[in-house]
Amino acid sequence: MLTFDPQERVVGFDDARRASDIPLAKLSEATSEWVVALVDIVDGPSVDARFWERHPGGDKILYVLEGGIVVTLAPEDGEETTASVVAPGGCVIPKDTWHRLQVLSPGRMLCVTPRTGTEDCGYG
């Protein structure tokens, strides 16, 4: 059994679908294909609001447990769209779609993120 503090660690799944815990400070070095993380949504940096990202490895799932976020999608072949997601609510960000998050109201969310091939850029 794996036990961990979700305030300090995330769970990563490798290509054999085995779970391991990863310290938040080491997340950028993780080789896990998928990551499950509890995120405090308090300000722009807490949700990487300055960055657009996309996940060619699969859909990203966000569950807002407390508070709210604004999700902006910018598909390469379509128009930019924005939606508010408030607790208790969630959204699925389609595979390979550029997106960014902003804090609507402070709280927490659970993220299930495919890391394989993740791209980001600082425009926006």
PyMOL commands that set and color helices and strands:
alter all, ss='L'
color gray80, all
select helices_A, chain A and resi 24-29+44-47
alter helices_A, ss='H'
color red, helices_A
select strands_A, chain A and resi 9-13+19-23+34-41+52-54+60-74+81-86+89-93+98-114+119-121
alter strands_A, ss='S'
color yellow, strands_A
deselect
rebuild
show_as cartoon
